[in-house]
C-alpha cells in the first residue's frame, strides 16, 4: 500500500509507510492529512512524475 500526503485536494508526496506519512503530516500542520492511495491514483502519480516529468 502507498499513502499520500495531501493539503486540500493537492497531492503533495507519496509514502510507502503510513506511520512515516502521518509523522510528516503532523510536523507540517493541521491542513495536511494522509490517506491510502488507490492503485489508480498511485499509477497516475507515478506516470506524471516519471513519464511526463511533472515532479513537483
DSSP file (Angstrom, degrees, kcal/mol; ACC not computed):
  #  RESIDUE AA STRUCTURE BP1 BP2  ACC     N-H-->O    O-->H-N    N-H-->O    O-->H-N    TCO  KAPPA ALPHA  PHI   PSI    X-CA   Y-CA   Z-CA
    1    1 A X              0   0    0      0, 0.0     2,-0.3     0, 0.0    37,-0.1   0.000 360.0 360.0 360.0 150.6    0.0    0.0    0.0
    2    2 A X        -     0   0    0     35,-0.5    35,-2.7    15,-0.1     2,-0.4  -0.923 360.0-149.5-123.2 152.3    1.0    3.6   -0.6
    3    3 A X  E     -AB  15  36A   0     12,-3.1    12,-3.4    -2,-0.3     2,-0.4  -0.965   7.3-145.1-126.2 137.0   -0.1    6.7    1.3
    4    4 A X  E     -AB  14  35A   0     31,-2.8    31,-1.6    -2,-0.4     2,-0.6  -0.808   6.6-141.9-104.1 141.8   -0.5   10.2    0.0
    5    5 A X  E     -AB  13  34A   0      8,-2.9     7,-3.0    -2,-0.4     8,-1.2  -0.900  32.1-174.7 -96.9 124.0    0.2   13.4    1.9
    6    6 A X  E     -AB  11  33A   0     27,-3.0    27,-2.3    -2,-0.6     2,-0.4  -0.874  30.1-164.2-124.3 151.5   -2.4   15.9    0.9
    7    7 A X  E >  S-AB  10  32A   0      3,-2.1     3,-1.9    -2,-0.3     2,-0.4  -0.932  80.2 -45.0-129.6 108.0   -3.2   19.6    1.5
    8    8 A X  T 3  S-     0   0    0     23,-0.8    25,-0.1    -2,-0.4    -2,-0.0  -0.578 123.6 -26.8  66.0-126.4   -6.8   20.1    0.5
    9    9 A X  T 3  S+     0   0    0     -2,-0.4     2,-0.5    -3,-0.1    -1,-0.3   0.460 114.5 107.8 -94.8  -3.0   -7.1   18.3   -2.8
   10   10 A X  E <   -A    7   0A   0     -3,-1.9    -3,-2.1     1,-0.0     2,-0.7  -0.647  65.4-140.0 -85.0 124.9   -3.4   18.7   -3.7
   11   11 A X  E     +A    6   0A   0     -2,-0.5    -5,-0.2    -5,-0.2     3,-0.1  -0.744  25.6 175.3 -82.6 114.1   -1.3   15.5   -3.6
   12   12 A X  E     -     0   0A   0     -7,-3.0     2,-0.3    -2,-0.7    -6,-0.2   0.903  55.8 -12.8 -88.8 -47.9    2.0   16.6   -2.1
   13   13 A X  E     -A    5   0A   0     -8,-1.2    -8,-2.9     2,-0.0     2,-0.4  -0.985  55.0-128.3-156.7 157.7    4.0   13.4   -1.7
   14   14 A X  E     -A    4   0A   0     -2,-0.3     2,-0.3   -10,-0.2   -10,-0.2  -0.951  23.3-172.7-116.8 133.6    3.7    9.6   -1.7
   15   15 A X  E     -A    3   0A   0    -12,-3.4   -12,-3.1    -2,-0.4     3,-0.1  -0.897  24.8-148.2-122.1 152.3    5.0    7.4    1.1
   16   16 A X  S    S+     0   0    0     -2,-0.3     2,-0.5   -14,-0.2    -1,-0.1   0.683  86.6  56.1 -87.6 -21.0    5.3    3.6    1.4
   17   17 A X     >  -     0   0    0      1,-0.1     4,-1.9   -14,-0.1     3,-0.2  -0.948  68.5-149.7-121.4 130.7    4.7    3.6    5.1
   18   18 A X  H  > S+     0   0    0     -2,-0.5     4,-2.8     1,-0.2     5,-0.2   0.896  97.2  55.1 -63.7 -42.5    1.7    5.1    6.9
   19   19 A X  H  > S+     0   0    0      1,-0.2     4,-1.8     2,-0.2    -1,-0.2   0.845 108.4  49.4 -63.7 -32.3    3.5    5.9   10.1
   20   20 A X  H  > S+     0   0    0     -3,-0.2     4,-2.3     2,-0.2    -1,-0.2   0.921 112.1  47.7 -70.1 -44.2    6.1    8.0    8.2
   21   21 A X  H  X S+     0   0    0     -4,-1.9     4,-2.4     1,-0.2    -2,-0.2   0.908 112.3  49.2 -63.0 -42.4    3.4    9.9    6.3
   22   22 A X  H  X S+     0   0    0     -4,-2.8     4,-2.3     2,-0.2    -1,-0.2   0.875 109.8  51.6 -66.2 -37.1    1.4   10.6    9.5
   23   23 A X  H  X S+     0   0    0     -4,-1.8     4,-1.7    -5,-0.2    -1,-0.2   0.921 111.2  47.4 -63.9 -44.1    4.5   11.8   11.2
   24   24 A X  H  X S+     0   0    0     -4,-2.3     4,-2.0     1,-0.2    -2,-0.2   0.912 111.5  50.8 -64.5 -42.3    5.3   14.2    8.3
   25   25 A X  H  X S+     0   0    0     -4,-2.4     4,-1.8     1,-0.2     7,-0.3   0.903 110.1  49.2 -62.6 -41.9    1.7   15.5    8.3
   26   26 A X  H  < S+     0   0    0     -4,-2.3    -1,-0.2     1,-0.2    -2,-0.2   0.836 111.0  51.0 -68.7 -30.9    1.7   16.2   12.0
   27   27 A X  H  < S+     0   0    0     -4,-1.7    -1,-0.2    -5,-0.2    -2,-0.2   0.869 110.8  48.4 -70.9 -37.0    5.0   18.0   11.6
   28   28 A X  H  < S-     0   0    0     -4,-2.0     2,-0.2     1,-0.2    -2,-0.2   0.809 116.3 -99.7 -78.2 -30.8    3.7   20.2    8.8
   29   29 A X    ><  -     0   0    0     -4,-1.8     3,-1.4    -5,-0.2    -1,-0.2  -0.709  38.4 -60.5 134.2 174.9    0.4   21.3   10.4
   30   30 A X  T 3  S+     0   0    0      1,-0.3    -1,-0.1    -2,-0.2    -4,-0.1   0.664 117.3  67.0 -71.8 -17.7   -3.3   20.7   10.6
   31   31 A X  T 3  S+     0   0    0     -3,-0.1   -23,-0.8    -6,-0.1     2,-0.3   0.600  90.0  80.1 -79.9  -8.1   -4.0   21.5    7.0
   32   32 A X  E <   +B    7   0A   0     -3,-1.4     2,-0.3    -7,-0.3   -25,-0.2  -0.764  58.6 173.2 -98.0 143.4   -2.1   18.4    5.9
   33   33 A X  E     -B    6   0A   0    -27,-2.3   -27,-3.0    -2,-0.3     2,-0.4  -0.958  21.9-132.9-145.4 164.4   -3.6   14.9    6.0
   34   34 A X  E     +B    5   0A   0     -2,-0.3     2,-0.3   -29,-0.2   -29,-0.2  -0.925  24.6 165.8-120.8 139.8   -2.8   11.3    5.0
   35   35 A X  E     -B    4   0A   0    -31,-1.6   -31,-2.8    -2,-0.4     2,-0.2  -0.989  41.3 -95.8-149.0 156.5   -4.9    8.8    3.2
   36   36 A X  E     -B    3   0A   0     -2,-0.3     2,-0.3   -33,-0.2   -33,-0.3  -0.464  40.2-130.6 -70.2 137.8   -4.3    5.5    1.4
   37   37 A X        -     0   0    0    -35,-2.7   -35,-0.5    -2,-0.2     2,-0.1  -0.703  13.3-128.6 -90.5 140.4   -3.9    5.8   -2.3
   38   38 A X     >  -     0   0    0     -2,-0.3     4,-2.5     1,-0.1     5,-0.2  -0.387  30.8-106.6 -74.3 164.7   -5.9    3.6   -4.7
   39   39 A X  H  > S+     0   0    0      1,-0.2     4,-2.8     2,-0.2     5,-0.2   0.907 121.8  52.6 -59.5 -41.4   -3.9    1.7   -7.3
   40   40 A X  H  > S+     0   0    0      2,-0.2     4,-2.4     1,-0.2    -1,-0.2   0.904 109.9  47.5 -63.0 -42.7   -5.2    4.1  -10.0
   41   41 A X  H  > S+     0   0    0      2,-0.2     4,-2.3     1,-0.2    -1,-0.2   0.922 113.9  47.7 -63.6 -44.2   -4.2    7.2   -8.0
   42   42 A X  H  X S+     0   0    0     -4,-2.5     4,-2.5     2,-0.2     5,-0.2   0.933 113.0  47.6 -62.9 -46.6   -0.7    5.7   -7.4
   43   43 A X  H  X S+     0   0    0     -4,-2.8     4,-2.2     1,-0.2    -1,-0.2   0.908 111.9  50.2 -61.9 -43.5   -0.3    4.8  -11.1
   44   44 A X  H  X S+     0   0    0     -4,-2.4     4,-2.2    -5,-0.2    -1,-0.2   0.916 111.9  48.1 -61.4 -44.0   -1.4    8.2  -12.2
   45   45 A X  H  X S+     0   0    0     -4,-2.3     4,-2.0     2,-0.2    -2,-0.2   0.920 112.1  48.0 -64.6 -45.2    1.0   10.0   -9.9
   46   46 A X  H  X S+     0   0    0     -4,-2.5     4,-2.9     1,-0.2     5,-0.5   0.874 110.9  52.2 -65.1 -36.7    4.0    7.8  -10.9
   47   47 A X  H  X>S+     0   0    0     -4,-2.2     5,-2.1    -5,-0.2     4,-1.9   0.913 108.8  50.6 -64.2 -43.1    3.2    8.4  -14.6
   48   48 A X  H  <5S+     0   0    0     -4,-2.2     6,-3.2     3,-0.2    -2,-0.2   0.904 117.3  40.3 -59.8 -42.1    3.1   12.1  -14.0
   49   49 A X  H  <5S+     0   0    0     -4,-2.0     6,-0.4     4,-0.2     4,-0.3   0.960 127.4  26.4 -74.2 -53.0    6.5   12.0  -12.3
   50   50 A X  H  <5S+     0   0    0     -4,-2.9    -3,-0.2    -5,-0.2    -2,-0.2   0.780 131.5  29.4 -90.4 -27.9    8.5    9.5  -14.4
   51   51 A X  T  <5S+     0   0    0     -4,-1.9    -3,-0.2    -5,-0.5    -4,-0.1   0.867 129.8  31.5 -97.8 -47.6    6.9    9.7  -17.8
   52   52 A X  S   <S-     0   0    0     -5,-2.1    -3,-0.2     2,-0.0    -4,-0.2   0.555  96.8-129.5 -92.3  -8.1    5.6   13.2  -18.1
   53   53 A X        +     0   0    0     -6,-0.3    -4,-0.2    -4,-0.3    -3,-0.1   0.831  59.4 140.2  67.3  33.7    8.2   14.9  -16.0
   54   54 A X        +     0   0    0     -6,-3.2    -5,-0.2    -7,-0.1     2,-0.2  -0.104  19.7 153.0-100.6  35.5    5.8   16.8  -13.8
   55   55 A X              0   0    0     -6,-0.4    -6,-0.0    -7,-0.2     0, 0.0  -0.447 360.0 360.0 -66.9 132.8    7.6   16.2  -10.5
   56   56 A X              0   0    0     -2,-0.2    -1,-0.2   -44,-0.1   -43,-0.0   0.365 360.0 360.0-128.7 360.0    6.9   19.0   -8.0
